[in-house]
Amino acid sequence: MITNEILLDFIEKHPKYKLVGELMPTAKTVTKGENIYLVVSKDNTVEEIPEKEIMNNPQKYLKKQIWLKPPFHYELVVSLKRIKD
């Protein structure tokens, strides 16, 4: 298994390489027709709330930040890239 320490050691020994990251979608997190929102509370915690809950209890969500949850879950993939001279 390649660990972060191994990659950092490799880069230190081979300065022509660097680490690059890329966000890759792993799976859809929301099914069609189901809207899930991210609600940010006063203490900056985030909750996933279904649209139906917000519509049925609007007074609970007044003056809170409400964001539509993105349909994909992402994973950070790290790779080595050779630096061009």
N, C-alpha and C positions, 0 to 999 in steps of 0.2 A: 504494500500500500504506500502510495506517495503522500507524504505529509507536507504541511506548510513549511516546516523546518528544513526538510530536504530541498524543497524548491528555493528557499532563501539561501541555503548553503550553495546550491548550484549557481545561482545568480551572482553570489559574491565571488565565486571562483571563475566565472565566465561572464565578464562585463558586457559581452556582445548580446546578451539576452536580457529580457525584462518580463515581468508578469503583466498580463492584460486580463481584464475581466469582461464577461459578457452575461447579460441577463437572458435566460432562456425560459420561455413558458413551459411549465411542466404539465399542467392540466387545467381544464376549465373548472372554476369553483362555483359557478352559478348556472342553474339550468334555465332554459328559455322560459320567459314569462314570470320568473321569480326575481324580483328586484331586492337586493340586499344592500343596505346603506351602512356606511361607517359613520357613527355618531361620536363626536369629540365632546367630552364633558368638560366642566370648569377646571378639573384637576389634570387635564390633558390625557385622560385615559380614553381608549377607543373601544367601542362596542360594535358588533355586527348586529344590526336590527333589520328585520323584514319590513317591507313597505307597509304591509297590512297593520303592523303594530304601531307605526308612526301615524297612520291615518286614523286609527281607532283611539289613540291617546295623544292628540296634538299638543295639549298643554304641557305635557312632560318633555317635549322636544323643542319648545320655543327657546330662542336665543342660544341654541347650540349649533355648532358647525355640523352640517350633514353632507356627506360625500357619497356619490354612487360608487359602490365597490367594483373594482376592475374585474372583468370576467376571467382573468387568468391568474394563476399562482406562478411566481417566478423563482428560479434558482440561480444563484451566482455560480458561473463556471469560470475557473481560472486556468489559464494556459500560458506556456512559455512562448515568447515571440522573439525572433532574432532581430536585432536592431540593424537597419541598413546603414552601411557606411556612407 
